[in-house]
């Protein structure tokens, strides 16, 4: 296996990955032995009787120094054998000294290219490049770490190579990475910025904040009543809930969303910053949700299902399904038009937010006692290019799935539904947080919806394969050109 063209990552990379662990070990040892170290130094200077104990402490310190030096040697060895290169049709990476590992991601399989900057990397001016490929799971490739400018250039280059390969007939034709360097970068269109104050307010008006307040009040009452031991049982719940709220706050701090070519790019983070990308043509379904405490503000959150995206936490390198944590109605409408590529569908969603349009199919009166509060909200709208479902009483939700993205329609009917001649439907899309469904509608309406879905989904997929469907594609997001 030739090493021609391979480049090493930044020399500081292994110390960023393991630096916190080494610093933690050293800090813990020093904090535990500070008195003994001071006594040992005093004993050696004065020649007192504590010399034996002092020598033992210094021996421990020497062992610790050797361990740190060993970690440095292992880190440098790891850096020396960690190399990457941009080949004709894929990005490749070699790692490992004793056990060699070779990984590659073909340009035509690239789903997204993200830039992650943990706190220690930010302090040293470095960034990690994560290349997400089709297949999810452990299929991503991580280049950690590069200088910030190099990481940004790498991201733009990989996205450009992926689009160039994707624009071909489907075969992964070899491309010259050197030629791609000079390819013009598409201009960015700013879509929205979420002010930090709004992020803070959304966290304060969330379920976590309510739990924190309730638990704190209960703990104070128990403490005043002299039930101190019972307060300790509430502390774990308080810490966990507060931790979740803090993670959400730091994760979405300073969020900005831009449209670059046919890719949505977001930048966010307080301590650890992240630049993520979502190819528009891989968006399979969209959902907007509004907790009841956000109604007066008119705020919504927005999530998407992305084909081939890995489901998991962002810290593990997974693609983010939650695109925007909190946005105004106008901002959501603007994002929906970009995601669907269709102003008609966006207008239909707007009509469902504002009220109940005439062509909305809701629950019959006999289903009212099953959903006494959400009865008027549950249902669907069969739009021109997408099906739009609506539900929720306290927390409002709307899901949008283009007809061509529906894989199947599942019908369900329990004992009560059969007795009342009702049925529920679930629109199967790709794996993700968006799960469009309607419950307890008239059975005849659901049967008609199934036939309607099969016909429109088949036609939409056929039109899309011919390039005439109004859905975002790799080469265009304009439905009317």
Residue pairs with C-beta under 8 A, 6 or more apart in sequence:
1 102
3 83
3 94
5 85
5 86
5 87
6 83
6 84
6 85
6 92
6 94
7 83
7 84
7 85
8 79
8 80
8 82
8 83
9 79
9 82
9 83
9 84
9 143
9 144
9 145
9 146
10 126
10 145
10 146
10 147
11 76
11 79
12 124
12 126
12 145
13 79
13 82
13 126
13 144
13 145
14 74
14 75
14 76
14 78
14 79
15 22
15 72
15 75
16 118
16 120
16 121
16 124
16 126
16 144
16 145
17 144
18 71
18 75
19 120
20 120
22 68
22 71
25 64
25 67
26 64
26 68
29 60
29 64
30 37
33 57
33 60
33 61
36 53
36 57
37 57
37 61
39 50
39 53
39 54
39 57
40 50
40 53
40 54
40 55
40 57
40 58
41 54
42 48
42 50
43 49
43 50
43 51
43 53
43 54
44 51
44 54
44 55
44 58
77 97
78 95
78 97
80 97
81 94
81 95
81 96
81 97
81 100
82 93
82 94
82 95
83 93
83 94
84 91
84 92
84 93
84 94
84 143
85 91
85 92
86 157
86 158
86 161
86 177
87 104
87 177
88 174
88 175
88 176
88 177
89 106
89 107
89 108
89 165
89 172
89 173
89 174
89 175
90 104
90 105
90 106
90 107
91 104
91 105
91 107
91 131
91 141
91 158
92 102
92 103
92 104
93 102
93 103
93 104
93 141
93 143
94 100
94 101
94 102
95 101
95 103
103 141
104 141
105 131
105 133
105 139
105 140
105 141
106 133
106 172
107 158
107 161
107 162
107 164
107 165
107 172
107 175
108 162
108 165
108 166
108 170
108 172
109 133
109 134
109 135
110 131
110 132
110 133
110 158
110 159
110 161
110 162
111 132
111 133
111 134
111 279
111 282
111 306
111 307
111 308
111 309
111 319
112 131
112 132
112 263
112 276
112 277
112 278
112 279
112 309
112 319
113 129
113 130
113 131
113 132
113 154
113 155
113 158
113 159
113 162
113 277
114 129
114 130
114 132
114 155
114 274
114 275
114 276
114 277
114 319
115 127
115 128
115 129
115 130
115 151
115 152
115 155
115 274
115 275
116 127
116 128
116 130
116 272
116 273
116 274
116 275
116 317
117 126
117 127
117 128
117 148
117 269
117 272
117 273
117 274
118 128
118 272
119 271
119 272
121 127
121 128
121 145
122 272
122 273
124 145
125 147
125 148
126 145
126 146
126 147
126 148
126 151
127 145
127 146
127 147
127 148
127 151
127 152
128 142
128 143
128 144
128 145
128 146
128 151
129 142
129 143
129 144
129 146
129 151
129 154
129 155
129 158
130 140
130 141
130 142
130 143
130 317
131 140
131 141
131 142
131 143
131 158
132 139
132 140
132 308
132 309
132 310
132 317
132 319
133 139
133 140
133 141
133 308
134 307
134 308
135 308
136 308
136 309
136 310
136 311
137 310
139 310
140 310
140 317
142 317
143 151
143 154
145 151
146 154
155 275
155 277
156 185
157 177
157 180
157 181
159 261
159 263
159 277
160 180
160 183
160 185
161 175
161 177
161 180
163 261
163 262
163 474
164 175
164 180
164 183
165 172
165 173
165 175
166 474
167 474
167 475
185 260
186 260
186 261
187 260
188 258
188 259
188 260
188 265
189 258
189 259
189 260
190 256
190 257
190 258
191 257
191 258
191 259
191 264
191 331
191 334
191 335
191 338
192 256
192 257
192 324
192 327
192 331
192 334
192 335
193 255
193 256
193 257
194 252
194 254
194 255
194 256
194 324
194 325
194 326
194 327
196 253
196 254
198 299
198 326
199 249
199 252
199 253
199 255
199 325
199 326
200 249
201 297
202 294
202 299
202 325
202 326
203 209
203 245
203 248
203 249
205 291
205 293
205 294
205 297
206 245
206 248
206 291
206 293
207 291
208 241
208 242
208 244
208 245
208 248
209 245
211 237
211 241
212 238
212 241
212 242
212 245
215 234
215 237
215 238
215 241
216 238
218 234
219 231
219 234
219 235
219 238
222 228
222 230
222 231
222 234
223 231
248 325
249 270
250 269
250 270
250 271
250 272
251 268
251 269
251 270
251 314
252 268
252 325
252 326
253 268
253 269
253 270
254 267
254 268
254 269
254 270
255 266
255 267
255 268
255 324
255 325
256 266
256 267
256 268
257 264
257 265
257 266
257 323
257 324
257 335
258 264
258 265
258 266
259 265
259 338
259 477
262 279
262 280
262 281
262 472
262 473
262 474
262 475
262 476
262 477
263 277
263 278
263 279
263 280
264 277
264 278
264 280
264 323
264 338
264 339
265 275
265 276
265 277
266 275
266 276
266 277
266 278
266 320
266 323
266 324
267 273
267 274
267 275
267 276
268 274
274 314
276 319
276 320
278 304
278 306
278 319
278 323
279 306
279 474
280 338
280 339
280 341
280 472
280 477
281 471
281 472
281 473
281 474
282 306
282 307
282 308
282 309
283 304
283 305
283 306
283 307
283 339
283 472
284 304
284 305
284 306
284 307
284 401
284 405
284 429
284 430
284 432
284 434
285 304
285 305
285 399
285 400
285 401
285 405
285 427
285 429
285 430
285 432
285 434
285 436
286 302
286 303
286 304
286 305
286 336
286 339
286 340
286 399
286 400
286 401
286 434
287 302
287 303
287 304
287 397
287 398
287 399
287 400
287 433
287 434
287 436
288 300
288 301
288 302
288 303
288 332
288 336
288 349
288 397
288 398
289 300
289 301
289 303
289 392
289 395
289 396
289 397
289 398
290 299
290 300
290 301
290 395
290 396
290 397
291 394
291 395
292 394
292 395
292 396
294 300
294 326
295 396
298 328
298 329
299 326
299 327
299 328
300 326
300 327
300 328
300 329
300 332
301 322
301 324
301 325
301 326
301 327
302 322
302 323
302 324
302 327
302 332
302 335
302 336
303 321
303 322
303 323
303 432
303 433
303 434
304 321
304 323
304 339
304 432
304 434
305 321
305 429
305 430
305 431
305 432
305 433
305 434
306 319
306 321
306 430
306 432
307 430
308 430
309 318
309 319
309 321
309 432
310 317
310 318
310 319
311 318
311 321
311 431
311 432
312 318
314 320
321 432
321 433
321 434
322 433
323 335
324 331
324 332
324 335
327 335
329 353
333 346
333 349
333 350
336 345
336 346
336 349
336 400
337 343
337 346
338 477
339 472
340 346
340 385
340 386
340 400
340 402
340 471
340 472
341 470
341 471
341 472
341 477
341 478
341 479
342 385
342 386
342 470
342 471
342 479
343 479
344 383
344 384
344 385
345 383
345 384
345 385
345 386
345 388
345 400
345 402
348 357
348 381
348 383
348 384
348 386
348 388
349 388
349 398
349 400
351 357
351 381
352 360
352 381
352 388
352 390
352 398
353 398
356 362
356 376
357 381
359 381
359 382
360 379
360 380
360 381
360 390
361 379
361 380
361 381
361 382
361 441
361 445
361 449
362 375
362 376
362 377
362 378
362 379
362 441
363 371
363 375
363 378
363 379
363 440
363 441
363 442
364 422
364 441
364 442
366 420
366 421
366 422
367 375
367 420
367 422
367 440
367 441
368 375
370 416
370 420
370 422
370 440
371 378
371 393
371 439
371 440
373 393
374 391
374 392
374 393
377 390
377 391
377 392
377 393
377 396
378 390
378 391
378 438
378 439
378 440
378 441
379 389
379 390
379 438
379 441
380 387
380 388
380 389
380 390
380 438
380 441
380 449
381 387
381 388
381 389
381 390
382 449
382 452
385 402
385 403
385 460
385 469
385 470
385 471
386 400
386 401
386 402
386 403
387 400
387 401
387 403
387 406
387 427
387 436
387 453
388 398
388 399
388 400
389 398
389 399
389 427
389 436
389 437
389 438
390 396
390 397
390 398
390 399
391 397
391 437
391 438
391 439
399 427
399 434
399 435
399 436
399 437
400 436
401 427
401 429
401 434
401 436
402 460
402 471
403 453
403 456
403 457
403 459
403 460
404 457
404 460
404 461
404 463
404 464
404 469
404 471
405 429
405 430
405 471
406 427
406 428
406 429
406 453
406 457
407 428
407 429
407 430
408 428
409 425
409 426
409 427
409 428
409 449
409 450
409 453
409 454
410 425
410 426
410 428
411 423
411 424
411 425
411 446
411 447
411 450
412 423
412 424
412 425
412 426
413 422
413 423
413 424
413 443
416 422
417 423
417 424
417 440
417 443
420 440
421 442
421 443
422 440
422 441
422 442
422 443
423 440
423 441
423 442
423 443
423 446
423 447
424 437
424 438
424 439
424 440
424 441
424 446
425 437
425 438
425 441
425 446
425 449
425 450
426 435
426 436
426 437
427 436
427 437
427 453
429 435
429 436
438 446
460 469
460 471
463 469
464 471
464 473
467 473
470 479
470 480
471 479
